[in-house]
Amino acid sequence: MGEQGEMVKATLEFNLPEESNEHRMAIDGNKWHLVLWDVDQQLRSIVKYGEDEKKAEFAEEFRNKIIEMMNDNGLVWPD
């Protein structure tokens, strides 16, 4: 929302077909987010409930790497 509760809109424009890859990345961003979230949750489950200590250690390291890469790119999980 903008100042004093006003609605703010954003428009993305692409020159198709030249920018079709960029267009696809923009419209599929939420899908990529959901995939990465699911991967993170699978790794979290291995860390929390896994019985194999080596797998749990790897899963935790991999989760930390994902978070590091997200932070490096200015990304955070939404609330």
DSSP file (Angstrom, degrees, kcal/mol; ACC not computed):
  #  RESIDUE AA STRUCTURE BP1 BP2  ACC     N-H-->O    O-->H-N    N-H-->O    O-->H-N    TCO  KAPPA ALPHA  PHI   PSI    X-CA   Y-CA   Z-CA
    1    1 A M              0   0    0      0, 0.0     6,-0.2     0, 0.0     3,-0.1   0.000 360.0 360.0 360.0 146.5    0.0    0.0    0.0
    2    2 A G    >   -     0   0    0      4,-3.6     3,-1.3     1,-0.2     6,-0.1   0.040 360.0 -38.2 -84.0-162.9    1.1    3.5   -0.7
    3    3 A E  G >  S+     0   0    0      1,-0.3     3,-1.9     2,-0.2    -1,-0.2  -0.319 128.1   5.1 -61.5 142.7    0.9    6.5    1.5
    4    4 A Q  G 3  S-     0   0    0      1,-0.3    -1,-0.3    -3,-0.1    -2,-0.1   0.794 131.9 -61.4  51.8  35.8   -2.3    6.8    3.6
    5    5 A G  G <  S+     0   0    0     -3,-1.3    -1,-0.3     1,-0.2    -2,-0.2   0.554  90.0 152.1  77.4   8.3   -3.5    3.4    2.5
    6    6 A E    <   -     0   0    0     -3,-1.9    -4,-3.6     1,-0.1     2,-0.3  -0.442  49.7-108.1 -73.9 149.3   -3.8    4.2   -1.3
    7    7 A M        -     0   0    0     -6,-0.2     2,-0.4    -2,-0.1    -1,-0.1  -0.573  30.4-160.9 -78.4 135.3   -3.4    1.3   -3.7
    8    8 A V        -     0   0    0     -2,-0.3     2,-0.3    -6,-0.1    -1,-0.0  -0.971   5.5-160.3-117.5 133.1   -0.1    1.2   -5.7
    9    9 A K        -     0   0    0     -2,-0.4     2,-0.4     2,-0.0    -2,-0.0  -0.833   3.1-159.1-112.6 151.1    0.1   -0.8   -8.9
   10   10 A A        -     0   0    0     -2,-0.3     2,-0.4     2,-0.0    -2,-0.0  -0.985   3.6-163.3-127.6 140.7    3.2   -2.1  -10.7
   11   11 A T        -     0   0    0     -2,-0.4     2,-0.4     2,-0.0    -2,-0.0  -0.989   3.5-158.2-126.0 128.8    3.3   -3.2  -14.3
   12   12 A L        -     0   0    0     -2,-0.4     2,-0.4    11,-0.0    -2,-0.0  -0.881  11.2-162.9-103.0 137.1    6.1   -5.2  -15.8
   13   13 A E        -     0   0    0     -2,-0.4     2,-0.4     2,-0.0    -2,-0.0  -0.959   7.0-175.4-123.1 141.2    6.6   -5.0  -19.6
   14   14 A F        -     0   0    0     -2,-0.4     2,-1.0     2,-0.0     6,-0.0  -0.981  27.7-128.8-132.6 144.0    8.5   -7.4  -21.8
   15   15 A N     >  -     0   0    0     -2,-0.4     4,-3.1     2,-0.1     5,-0.2  -0.827  48.8-123.5 -91.3 102.6    9.4   -7.4  -25.5
   16   16 A L  T  4 S+     0   0    0     -2,-1.0    -2,-0.0     1,-0.3     0, 0.0  -0.725  80.3  12.5 -95.0 144.2    8.2  -10.8  -26.7
   17   17 A P  T >4 S+     0   0    0      0, 0.0     3,-1.8     0, 0.0    -1,-0.3  -0.997 125.4  56.9 -88.5  -3.2    9.5  -13.0  -28.0
   18   18 A E  T 34 S+     0   0    0      1,-0.3     3,-0.3     2,-0.1    -2,-0.2   0.869 116.8  36.1 -57.2 -39.3   13.0  -11.6  -27.4
   19   19 A E  T 3X S+     0   0    0     -4,-3.1     4,-2.5     1,-0.2    -1,-0.3  -0.071  78.0 123.6-104.6  32.5   12.5  -11.4  -23.6
   20   20 A S  H <> S+     0   0    0     -3,-1.8     4,-2.6     1,-0.2    -1,-0.2   0.862  73.1  53.2 -65.5 -34.4   10.4  -14.6  -23.3
   21   21 A N  H  > S+     0   0    0     -3,-0.3     4,-2.3    -4,-0.2    -1,-0.2   0.935 111.5  45.4 -64.1 -44.7   12.9  -16.1  -20.8
   22   22 A E  H  > S+     0   0    0      2,-0.2     4,-2.1     1,-0.2    -2,-0.2   0.896 113.1  51.3 -64.0 -40.2   12.7  -13.0  -18.6
   23   23 A H  H  X S+     0   0    0     -4,-2.5     4,-2.4     2,-0.2     5,-0.2   0.931 109.8  49.3 -60.9 -46.7    8.9  -13.0  -18.9
   24   24 A R  H  X S+     0   0    0     -4,-2.6     4,-1.9     1,-0.2    -2,-0.2   0.902 110.1  50.9 -62.0 -42.2    8.7  -16.7  -17.9
   25   25 A M  H  < S+     0   0    0     -4,-2.3     4,-0.5     1,-0.2    -1,-0.2   0.901 110.8  49.8 -62.0 -40.3   10.9  -16.1  -14.8
   26   26 A A  H >< S+     0   0    0     -4,-2.1     3,-0.6     1,-0.2     4,-0.2   0.915 115.2  40.9 -66.2 -43.0    8.7  -13.2  -13.8
   27   27 A I  H 3< S+     0   0    0     -4,-2.4     3,-0.3     1,-0.2    -1,-0.2   0.726 117.5  48.2 -81.5 -18.5    5.4  -15.1  -14.1
   28   28 A D  T 3X S+     0   0    0     -4,-1.9     4,-2.2    -5,-0.2     3,-0.4   0.357  78.2 105.5 -98.7   5.8    6.8  -18.3  -12.6
   29   29 A G  H <> S+     0   0    0     -3,-0.6     4,-2.2    -4,-0.5    -1,-0.2   0.879  79.6  50.4 -53.7 -43.0    8.5  -16.7   -9.6
   30   30 A N  H  > S+     0   0    0     -3,-0.3     4,-2.3    -4,-0.2    -1,-0.2   0.869 108.3  52.9 -65.5 -36.0    5.8  -17.9   -7.1
   31   31 A K  H  > S+     0   0    0     -3,-0.4     4,-2.3     2,-0.2    -1,-0.2   0.923 109.5  48.4 -64.4 -43.4    6.1  -21.5   -8.4
   32   32 A W  H  X S+     0   0    0     -4,-2.2     4,-2.6     1,-0.2     5,-0.2   0.899 110.0  53.2 -62.7 -39.5    9.9  -21.4   -7.9
   33   33 A H  H  X S+     0   0    0     -4,-2.2     4,-2.6    -5,-0.2    -2,-0.2   0.932 109.2  48.2 -59.5 -46.3    9.3  -20.0   -4.4
   34   34 A L  H  X S+     0   0    0     -4,-2.3     4,-2.3     2,-0.2    -2,-0.2   0.888 111.3  50.1 -64.2 -39.8    6.9  -22.9   -3.6
   35   35 A V  H  X S+     0   0    0     -4,-2.3     4,-2.3     2,-0.2    -1,-0.2   0.944 113.0  45.6 -62.9 -47.6    9.4  -25.5   -4.9
   36   36 A L  H  X S+     0   0    0     -4,-2.6     4,-2.5     1,-0.2    -2,-0.2   0.885 111.7  52.8 -64.7 -38.0   12.2  -24.1   -2.8
   37   37 A W  H  X S+     0   0    0     -4,-2.6     4,-2.4    -5,-0.2    -1,-0.2   0.919 109.5  49.1 -61.4 -44.0    9.9  -23.8    0.2
   38   38 A D  H  X S+     0   0    0     -4,-2.3     4,-2.3     2,-0.2    -2,-0.2   0.903 110.4  50.4 -63.7 -41.3    9.0  -27.5   -0.2
   39   39 A V  H  X S+     0   0    0     -4,-2.3     4,-2.4     1,-0.2    -2,-0.2   0.937 111.2  49.3 -60.5 -46.1   12.7  -28.5   -0.5
   40   40 A D  H  X S+     0   0    0     -4,-2.5     4,-2.6     1,-0.2    -2,-0.2   0.902 110.8  49.5 -60.5 -41.8   13.5  -26.5    2.7
   41   41 A Q  H  X S+     0   0    0     -4,-2.4     4,-2.2     2,-0.2    -1,-0.2   0.869 109.4  51.6 -68.2 -35.8   10.6  -28.2    4.6
   42   42 A Q  H  X S+     0   0    0     -4,-2.3     4,-1.9     2,-0.2    -2,-0.2   0.930 112.3  46.4 -63.2 -44.9   11.8  -31.7    3.5
   43   43 A L  H  X S+     0   0    0     -4,-2.4     4,-2.3     1,-0.2    -2,-0.2   0.903 110.5  53.4 -63.9 -40.7   15.3  -30.9    4.7
   44   44 A R  H  X S+     0   0    0     -4,-2.6     4,-2.8     1,-0.2     5,-0.2   0.906 107.1  51.8 -59.5 -42.2   13.8  -29.5    7.9
   45   45 A S  H  X>S+     0   0    0     -4,-2.2     4,-3.1     1,-0.2     5,-0.6   0.886 108.5  50.6 -63.4 -39.7   11.9  -32.7    8.5
   46   46 A I  H  X5S+     0   0    0     -4,-1.9     4,-1.5     3,-0.2    -1,-0.2   0.909 113.2  46.3 -63.8 -41.6   15.1  -34.8    8.0
   47   47 A V  H  <5S+     0   0    0     -4,-2.3    -2,-0.2     1,-0.2    -1,-0.2   0.927 120.6  37.8 -64.9 -45.0   16.9  -32.6   10.5
   48   48 A K  H  <5S+     0   0    0     -4,-2.8    -2,-0.2    -5,-0.2    -3,-0.2   0.880 135.2  15.5 -77.9 -39.6   14.1  -32.7   13.1
   49   49 A Y  H  <5S+     0   0    0     -4,-3.1    -3,-0.2    -5,-0.2    -2,-0.2   0.511  90.8 119.2-117.3  -7.6   12.8  -36.3   12.7
   50   50 A G     << -     0   0    0     -4,-1.5    -4,-0.0    -5,-0.6     6,-0.0  -0.279  45.6-159.3 -66.2 146.3   15.5  -38.2   10.8
   51   51 A E  S    S+     0   0    0      1,-0.1     2,-0.8     5,-0.0    -1,-0.1   0.595  72.2  86.1 -98.3 -14.8   17.2  -41.1   12.5
   52   52 A D     >  -     0   0    0      1,-0.2     4,-2.4    -6,-0.1     5,-0.2  -0.795  63.5-161.2 -91.7 111.0   20.3  -41.0   10.3
   53   53 A E  H  > S+     0   0    0     -2,-0.8     4,-2.3     1,-0.2    -1,-0.2   0.860  88.7  51.7 -62.4 -38.3   22.8  -38.6   11.9
   54   54 A K  H  > S+     0   0    0      2,-0.2     4,-2.4     1,-0.2    -1,-0.2   0.908 111.3  47.3 -66.7 -41.2   24.8  -38.1    8.7
   55   55 A K  H  > S+     0   0    0      2,-0.2     4,-2.9     1,-0.2    -2,-0.2   0.908 112.3  50.4 -64.9 -41.1   21.7  -37.4    6.6
   56   56 A A  H  X S+     0   0    0     -4,-2.4     4,-2.3     2,-0.2    -2,-0.2   0.900 110.4  49.6 -64.0 -40.5   20.5  -34.9    9.2
   57   57 A E  H  X S+     0   0    0     -4,-2.3     4,-2.3     2,-0.2    -2,-0.2   0.930 113.0  46.4 -64.2 -45.4   23.9  -33.2    9.3
   58   58 A F  H  X S+     0   0    0     -4,-2.4     4,-2.7     1,-0.2    -2,-0.2   0.928 111.8  51.5 -61.3 -45.4   23.9  -32.9    5.5
   59   59 A A  H  X S+     0   0    0     -4,-2.9     4,-2.6     1,-0.2    -2,-0.2   0.899 110.5  48.5 -60.3 -41.8   20.3  -31.7    5.4
   60   60 A E  H  X S+     0   0    0     -4,-2.3     4,-2.4     2,-0.2    -1,-0.2   0.917 112.1  48.3 -65.9 -43.0   21.1  -29.0    8.0
   61   61 A E  H  X S+     0   0    0     -4,-2.3     4,-2.0     2,-0.2    -2,-0.2   0.903 112.8  48.9 -62.2 -41.1   24.2  -27.8    6.1
   62   62 A F  H  X S+     0   0    0     -4,-2.7     4,-2.4     2,-0.2    -2,-0.2   0.906 110.1  50.7 -67.6 -41.7   22.2  -27.7    2.9
   63   63 A R  H  X S+     0   0    0     -4,-2.6     4,-2.4     1,-0.2    -2,-0.2   0.927 110.4  50.1 -59.1 -44.8   19.4  -25.7    4.5
   64   64 A N  H  X S+     0   0    0     -4,-2.4     4,-2.5     1,-0.2    -1,-0.2   0.883 109.3  51.7 -62.0 -38.0   21.9  -23.3    5.8
   65   65 A K  H  X S+     0   0    0     -4,-2.0     4,-2.7     2,-0.2    -1,-0.2   0.900 108.2  51.4 -65.5 -40.8   23.4  -23.0    2.3
   66   66 A I  H  X S+     0   0    0     -4,-2.4     4,-2.5     2,-0.2    -2,-0.2   0.943 111.9  46.6 -59.8 -47.3   20.0  -22.2    0.9
   67   67 A I  H  X S+     0   0    0     -4,-2.4     4,-2.8     1,-0.2    -2,-0.2   0.903 111.9  51.3 -63.1 -41.5   19.4  -19.5    3.5
   68   68 A E  H  X S+     0   0    0     -4,-2.5     4,-2.5     2,-0.2    -1,-0.2   0.925 111.2  47.5 -60.0 -45.5   22.9  -18.1    2.8
   69   69 A M  H  X S+     0   0    0     -4,-2.7     4,-1.0     2,-0.2    -2,-0.2   0.887 112.0  50.1 -65.3 -38.8   22.2  -18.0   -0.9
   70   70 A M  H ><>S+     0   0    0     -4,-2.5     5,-3.1    -5,-0.2     3,-0.7   0.943 111.3  48.5 -62.4 -47.4   18.8  -16.3   -0.4
   71   71 A N  H ><5S+     0   0    0     -4,-2.8     3,-1.6     1,-0.2    -2,-0.2   0.900 107.0  55.9 -60.1 -41.6   20.4  -13.7    1.9
   72   72 A D  H 3<5S+     0   0    0     -4,-2.5    -1,-0.2     1,-0.3    -2,-0.2   0.769 112.6  43.4 -61.3 -25.4   23.2  -13.0   -0.7
   73   73 A N  T <<5S-     0   0    0     -4,-1.0    -1,-0.3    -3,-0.7    -2,-0.2   0.230 119.1-107.8-105.8  12.4   20.4  -12.3   -3.2
   74   74 A G  T < 5S+     0   0    0     -3,-1.6     2,-0.4     1,-0.2    -3,-0.2   0.783  73.1 139.1  69.8  28.6   18.2  -10.2   -0.9
   75   75 A L      < +     0   0    0     -5,-3.1     2,-0.3    -6,-0.1    -1,-0.2  -0.834  24.9 174.5-108.5 144.6   15.5  -12.9   -0.5
   76   76 A V        -     0   0    0     -2,-0.4     3,-0.0    -5,-0.0    -9,-0.0  -0.970  40.3 -97.9-139.5 154.4   13.7  -13.9    2.6
   77   77 A W        -     0   0    0     -2,-0.3     2,-0.0     1,-0.1   -44,-0.0  -0.577  49.3-114.4 -68.1 134.2   10.8  -16.3    3.3
   78   78 A P              0   0    0      0, 0.0    -1,-0.1     0, 0.0     0, 0.0  -0.329 360.0 360.0 -68.0 154.9    7.6  -14.2    3.5
   79   79 A D              0   0    0     -3,-0.0    -2,-0.1    -2,-0.0     0, 0.0   0.478 360.0 360.0 -68.8 360.0    5.8  -14.0    6.8
